[in-house]
Amino acid sequence: MTEQHAHEEHGMSNAGYVRIALILAAITALEVSTYYVDFGPLFMPALMVMMVVKFTMVVSYFMHLKFDKRVFSVMFYAGLFLAIFVYAAALSTFKFFIA
């Protein structure tokens, strides 16, 4: 299978991948900015939302999960929710959420 055929099969051109990469870079810049800018109580929810958006974009487009069978999506997203749960549990253990 040639590279061009693979791109046509998934409906993504090189420009599409570059666009996704630029969006991911912008979200990463926002994540880094949370260290320098005081987000107050929105700090953790903002980071969690950005993490989920980046995870979804990476597995959907770069790992071609968007074009695979549904069972693979279920496995990846179950891992995402498990990671969020473990992260929240670890933070609550250290009393991160208590003011």
C-alpha positions in Angstrom: 0.0 0.0 0.0 1.5 3.3 -1.0 1.5 6.3 1.3 -1.0 8.2 -0.9 -3.4 5.2 -0.9 -3.2 5.1 2.9 -4.1 8.8 3.2 -7.0 8.4 0.8 -8.3 5.4 2.6 -8.6 7.4 5.9 -9.6 10.7 4.3 -6.7 12.7 5.7 -4.2 14.6 3.7 -0.8 15.7 4.9 -2.3 19.2 5.4 -4.9 17.6 7.7 -2.2 16.0 9.8 -0.3 19.3 10.0 -3.4 21.1 11.1 -4.0 18.6 13.9 -0.3 18.9 14.9 -0.7 22.7 15.1 -3.8 22.4 17.3 -2.0 20.0 19.6 0.9 22.4 19.8 -1.5 25.3 20.7 -3.1 23.2 23.4 0.3 22.2 24.8 1.2 25.9 24.9 -2.0 26.6 26.9 -1.0 23.8 29.3 2.4 25.3 29.8 0.8 28.7 30.4 -1.0 27.4 33.4 2.3 27.3 35.2 2.9 31.1 34.6 -0.7 32.4 34.7 -2.9 32.0 37.8 -6.0 30.2 36.8 -7.3 30.0 40.4 -9.8 27.2 41.0 -10.0 26.5 37.2 -6.4 25.2 37.2 -7.1 21.5 37.5 -10.3 21.3 35.4 -8.6 23.3 32.6 -5.7 20.9 32.6 -7.9 17.8 32.7 -10.1 19.1 29.8 -7.0 19.9 27.7 -5.5 16.5 28.5 -8.7 14.7 27.3 -8.9 16.8 24.1 -5.2 16.1 23.3 -5.7 12.3 24.0 -8.7 12.1 21.9 -7.1 13.9 18.9 -3.9 11.9 19.1 -5.6 8.5 19.2 -8.3 9.5 16.7 -6.1 10.9 14.0 -2.5 9.9 14.5 -3.3 6.4 15.7 -6.2 6.1 13.2 -8.6 5.0 15.9 -11.3 7.1 14.2 -11.2 4.7 11.2 -10.9 1.4 13.2 -13.4 -0.9 14.7 -15.5 0.4 17.6 -14.1 -2.2 20.1 -10.7 -0.5 19.8 -12.2 2.9 20.6 -13.9 1.4 23.7 -10.6 0.0 24.9 -8.7 3.3 24.5 -11.4 5.4 26.1 -11.9 3.0 29.0 -8.1 3.5 29.6 -8.6 7.2 29.5 -11.4 7.1 32.1 -9.4 4.8 34.3 -6.4 7.2 34.1 -8.6 10.1 35.1 -10.0 8.2 38.0 -6.6 7.1 39.2 -5.2 10.6 38.9 -8.2 12.1 40.8 -7.8 9.4 43.5 -4.1 10.1 43.9 -4.7 13.9 44.1 -7.4 13.4 46.7 -5.0 11.2 48.7 -2.7 14.2 49.0 -5.6 16.5 49.8 -5.1 18.5 46.6 -8.7 19.3 46.3 -9.1 20.6 49.9 -8.5 24.3 50.2 
